[in-house]
C-alpha cells in the first residue's frame, strides 16, 4: 500500500482507463483537503508578468527538438 504524500493516509491505486484513481482502504475515492489547498497555493504566472525575453526563451525551449 502507498501513503498519500499530503495527509499520510494509506491509499491504493486503481487504473480507470488511462487515469489512476487513489482509493482509501474502504474502497471509496480518496479526496484530500491538504492536496486541494496545496494546489490553490501554487504560483500562477500571467503573460503580462513576463518580459519579452523570457517569453522568447520559453518559446525557444518548447520548439527545441529533444
N, C-alpha and C positions, 0 to 999 in steps of 0.2 A: 504494500500500500504506500501511496505517496502522501505527502502532507502539503497543505496549502501554504504558500510562502508568505501570505499576508496575515492569516489568522492562526495558522498552525494546526487546524483540524485535519484529521485523517480523511483522505478522499481517494477515490479510484477514478479511472478514466474509461469512458465508453466512446467508441467511434461510431458516429452517426453520419453516414455518408462520407463527406470529406472533412468533417468537423469533429473535434474531440470535445466531449462534454464531461465536466467534473461531477462526480456523484458522491454523495455522503454515504455513510455506512448503512443507512436505512433505505437507500435506493433513490432518494429524491435528488434533484439537481442542486448543486452547491452554489449558493449565491452569497458572496462575501461582501459585507459592508465596507471592510477595510480596503478591498480591491477597488470598489466603486469610488471611495474617497481619494485613493491614490491616483486614479485615472483623472479625476476632476482637477487635481492639483498639478497636473503635468503642464509644462510651459507650452503655450501656444504662440506661434510666430506668424505674424501677418506680413504680407508682401511689402506693405508701406514701411515696415520697420527695418527692412534690409536695404543696403546700399546697392547701386547697380553693379559694383564689382563683385559683391557677394552673390548676387543673383547669377551673374555670368559664370562664377566659379561652380555653383550648384548645377547649372545647365551643362557646363563642360563635363562635370563628373557623371551626370546622367547619361550623356551621349557618348562617353568614352567606352570603347569596347573592352571587355574583360579578356 
